[in-house]
Amino acid sequence: MALEPCKVCGSLTSMKADTCPHCGFPPTGRKRSPMFIWTGRILAFAVILSLILSVFSLLRAYFLAPPDPFQQQEDGRLTRSISGIALNSTGNHS
């Protein structure tokens, strides 16, 4: 009969015993239900997927950002180009 220390209380317990005589913990540990295991896997998958999607979204926004519609002119004025028509700061065509 093999005696090993209990994982919880440390007293020597037979590996063939159903529970530790001192604390009641099974020597092989408690078996987790399949529902618990699958819930953990689904949650881990959801967290990893959301992290990957957020990184791709940030990269897409960074690399595919539209060009700045405001352009600095030589005289220091800002002009904005809307569908090929350049407008100055007063809103008139230039």
C-alpha positions, 0 to 999 in steps of 0.5 A: 500500500503506497502512502503519499502526502495529501495535497491539502493537509499534508498527512500521509494517505493511501492512494487507494483510499477514496478520501483523506481521513483528516480533511476529506479531500480525494487523493487524486483530486476532484474531477471537473465536470465536462460542462466546466471544462467546455465553459472555460475553453469557450471563454478563453477562445472568446477572449483570444478572439476579441484580442486578435480582432481588436489588434487587426482593427487598430492596425487597419485604422492605422494603415488605412486611415484616410489622408488628411483633407486639410492642406497647408498652402504656401501662404500659410492658409489651410485649404480643404479638398472636398471631392476634387473642389478646393475650398479656402478658409472662407468657404469660397472656391479657389 
